[in-house]
Amino acid sequence: MYPDDPQFEDTTIAKVRDGGNGWTIERADGWSFYVPSPAPVTPAPGMTARFYGKGVGSGVRGLYIDGQKIYYRTEAEDREHHEIATYGADAAEWLKRWDDGQSVWSIEMGGLGPGYEQAIQITTAEILRHLIERQYDATAWRSSESTWSRDRKEIDTAGFANKRISALGLSGAQWGSARHLAISIYMRGPRDVMTDKGLTDRRIQVQRTFPVPE
């Protein structure tokens, strides 16, 4: 049963190449597409493939082969899927990507050069680590100034005791910027922070291992 979605294109499968863990199908128009395994149907030449999306050059958010659903996402679901893949589902996933040495999206906070900025981003990750391990009730910060004041002191104490942070020789401005960004990612999640219209012009990609000249 096809979804009630007018944004689709039907084409015929011309060729199929079995890759072991999936198939590469070649459409009648020459474009190729990868179909992951397992799938409810084994692709074969002559079958009809229905692609959902805005057409060639845009992402494919749904695929049916001979009426069998391989996968399907609405436009809203596809946007969410893309944002999760890009920014991370939550603060813990953002931090894991950082720890694994992957590039992660963040927000430029310093504006005074790469070394200055990297110190802020390292500190952001370390503060975020403490927030996740401690599992603060962030909702209470919005309603109770005393709770926020108490927890902020604990966050500061933990940060100043962190050897990775203390080795950076931060200024007060760097510390404040890093704490603000870490708390934003913790409270709102990386997707919400990185897609905030007021911050999109400050998005940057960073990673734990800072590139240095040989």
Secondary structure, DSSP 8 states (H G I E B T S, - for coil): ---S---EEEEEEEEEEE-SSEEEEEETTS-EEEEESS-SS---TT-EEEEEES-TTS-EEEEEETTEEEEE--HHHHHHHHHHHHH-SSHHHHHHHHHTT--EEEE----S-HHHHHHHHHHHHHHHHHHHHHT--HHHHHH-HHHHHHHHHHHHHHHHH-HHHHTT---HHHHHHHHHHHHHHHHH-HHHHHT-TTTGGGEEEE-SS-----
